[in-house]
Amino acid sequence: MSDLSVKAATHKIGHILEIEFSDGHVSCVDFAPFIFSVGHPDYDPYKSVDAFLRFQIVDGNLNWDDYAMIFPIEDLYQNRLVKGR
């Protein structure tokens, strides 16, 4: 999976993004359980949907505020966000 990258991300509702990968796979990922359970103040701004939606695709990955929040591509691909990463 090391050659995987995020091609596009589309907002569906709330904290849910539909993510398209370079191999054509699409995952619908709900970030809310992670954001609301991690308990770290760095993630508090992203509880607001407006702040959450200010992500960018940088070097083939989703990136929020210059790497304040970023996830391994493999986790996004498998729709497996792990608390504490």
N, C-alpha and C positions, 0 to 999 in steps of 0.2 A: 504493500500500500504506500510505499514511500514516494511513488510518483503521483499520487493523488493530489488534487488541488480543488479548491472551491471555484467554480465558474460563475455562479450567481446565487443570490439569496433574495427571496421574496417574502415580504411580511404577509402573514395570513390573518392573525388576530392575536391580541395581547402580546405575549412573549414567544409566539410561535413563528418560526421561519421555515420556509421550504427551501432547502439547500440543494443545488445541483452541482455535481462533482464532474471532474474532467473525464471520467469513464462513462458518463451518462446516468449514473445512479442518482436518485433523488431521495432525500430524507426529509421528513417533516419533524422538526425538533422543537420541543417545548423547553425553553430555558428557564421558565418560572420556578419549577421545583428547585433547581440549583441556586438561582439568584436569591430566592426567599429563604433558603435553608442554610446557606453557607455561613451566615453569621459574621462575616468580615465586613468592616466599614467600607472597604474599597469597592464592594459590590452594591452598596446602598443606592448610589445614583441610578443604577440600572433597574431598580424596582419601578421607576417611572418608565412607561412605555416610550415616551418621547426621547429620553436619554438612551434607552435600549436600542432604538431604531437609528441612532447615529453611528452605526458600525460602518466599517469599510472593508473591502476585500484587499488585503495587502499580501503580496507574495503568495497568493493562492490560499489564504486562510482568512477567516473572519477575525477582525481586530477592532477593539473598542478603545478609543482614547489613547493611542500610542502604547498599546499592549497592556493597558490596565486590566483588560479582560480578554483572554484568548483561550481557545480549546484545541487539543490535539485533533488533527483532521480525522484520524481513525475513529475517535470518539463521536464526532459529528456524523460521520459516515454510518456508524452502527447505532446512532441515536442513543448513546450511552454517556451521559454527562455525569461525571463522578464528583461528588462533593469533596471540596478541599483541594482541588487542582487549580 
